[in-house]
Amino acid sequence: MKKLILLVLIAFSIQAKAQVTDTTKYVQKEQYCMLLATAKFMSTKVTVSIDFGQETHLLKYVDSRIKDDTGKVVAFNSVIDALNYMASKGWVFVNAYSLTTSGQNVLHYVLKREI
């Protein structure tokens, strides 16, 4: 009986290992991001941040605003200005939707690019 249980456990562990091995063959061909745009307070400009799916921490602030090559935050005149900037970096528009958070509309733009 002990040999039968051991044999079953070995069979399950081999099957579980095969499933993990299959997922390591995954090859990513596209990269997605979400551009979040909110109106700046008392301004005609917008604040744009990007979500690449990175891990966030509750106790640590992560600045996800778009920065130029020198590390300075890029200010955009409008959402279209931000989308044109992202298009110049190889990103393509996929979808857009709006959510209201704390009484303020937050525009979400899903973008993708080939890797």
TIGU-179085 format. One record per residue (C-alpha): residue number from 1; x, y, z; residue in three letters. Coordinates in steps of 0.05 Angstrom, whole numbers, plus 5000, padded with zeros to 4 digits. Example, Ala and Ser with C-alpha at 12.3 -4.5 7.8 and 13.67 -1.06 7.14 Angstrom:
   kedren      X      Y      Z   tinu
        1   5246   4910   5156    ALA
        2   5273   4979   5143    SER
//
This chain:
   kedren      X      Y      Z   tinu
        1   5000   5000   5000    MET
        2   5057   5048   5017    LYS
        3   5089   5033   4950    LYS
        4   5024   5049   4914    LEU
        5   5018   5116   4950    ILE
        6   5090   5133   4935    LEU
        7   5080   5115   4862    LEU
        8   5018   5160   4858    VAL
        9   5056   5218   4891    LEU
       10   5113   5211   4842    ILE
       11   5065   5210   4783    ALA
       12   5031   5274   4808    PHE
       13   5097   5309   4819    SER
       14   5121   5291   4749    ILE
       15   5055   5317   4720    GLN
       16   5060   5382   4760    ALA
       17   5132   5392   4737    LYS
       18   5110   5382   4664    ALA
       19   5058   5437   4672    GLN
       20   5110   5486   4699    VAL
       21   5158   5469   4643    THR
       22   5105   5484   4591    ASP
       23   5094   5554   4617    THR
       24   5168   5570   4613    THR
       25   5164   5563   4537    LYS
       26   5120   5625   4535    TYR
       27   5149   5677   4488    VAL
       28   5123   5748   4494    GLN
       29   5114   5783   4427    LYS
       30   5076   5844   4450    GLU
       31   5081   5890   4510    GLN
       32   5020   5927   4538    TYR
       33   5014   5988   4582    CYS
       34   4958   6032   4608    MET
       35   4963   6107   4603    LEU
       36   4923   6142   4658    LEU
       37   4906   6215   4647    ALA
       38   4876   6264   4698    THR
       39   4865   6338   4693    ALA
       40   4914   6381   4732    LYS
       41   4884   6424   4786    PHE
       42   4872   6496   4762    MET
       43   4907   6482   4695    SER
       44   4891   6463   4624    THR
       45   4946   6410   4623    LYS
       46   4939   6337   4643    VAL
       47   4978   6292   4689    THR
       48   4996   6227   4654    VAL
       49   5021   6164   4688    SER
       50   5036   6096   4659    ILE
       51   5021   6027   4686    ASP
       52   5065   5972   4658    PHE
       53   5037   5921   4706    GLY
       54   5094   5933   4755    GLN
       55   5089   5912   4827    GLU
       56   5065   5966   4874    THR
       57   5075   5971   4949    HIS
       58   5027   6001   4999    LEU
       59   5081   6034   5040    LEU
       60   5125   6057   4982    LYS
       61   5106   6111   4932    TYR
       62   5123   6093   4860    VAL
       63   5125   6153   4812    ASP
       64   5096   6126   4748    SER
       65   5093   6193   4710    ARG
       66   5126   6197   4642    ILE
       67   5197   6224   4645    LYS
       68   5244   6245   4590    ASP
       69   5316   6220   4581    ASP
       70   5342   6267   4635    THR
       71   5291   6243   4687    GLY
       72   5248   6306   4684    LYS
       73   5172   6295   4685    VAL
       74   5141   6309   4617    VAL
       75   5082   6357   4619    ALA
       76   5029   6346   4565    PHE
       77   4981   6397   4538    ASN
       78   4926   6345   4528    SER
       79   4914   6271   4525    VAL
       80   4925   6272   4450    ILE
       81   4994   6304   4462    ASP
       82   5010   6245   4508    ALA
       83   4984   6194   4458    LEU
       84   5026   6226   4403    ASN
       85   5087   6222   4448    TYR
       86   5075   6148   4462    MET
       87   5064   6135   4387    ALA
       88   5132   6166   4374    SER
       89   5160   6114   4422    LYS
       90   5128   6056   4382    GLY
       91   5064   6047   4422    TRP
       92   4997   6035   4386    VAL
       93   4928   6053   4414    PHE
       94   4884   5992   4431    VAL
       95   4826   6016   4473    ASN
       96   4802   6073   4519    ALA
       97   4753   6079   4576    TYR
       98   4737   6128   4632    SER
       99   4727   6115   4706    LEU
      100   4705   6165   4759    THR
      101   4749   6163   4821    THR
      102   4736   6211   4880    SER
      103   4692   6254   4835    GLY
      104   4746   6261   4781    GLN
      105   4745   6227   4714    ASN
      106   4807   6185   4701    VAL
      107   4818   6167   4628    LEU
      108   4849   6099   4615    HIS
      109   4883   6085   4548    TYR
      110   4909   6015   4533    VAL
      111   4970   6015   4487    LEU
      112   5014   5960   4459    LYS
      113   5078   5953   4420    ARG
      114   5117   5897   4386    GLU
      115   5178   5871   4423    ILE
//
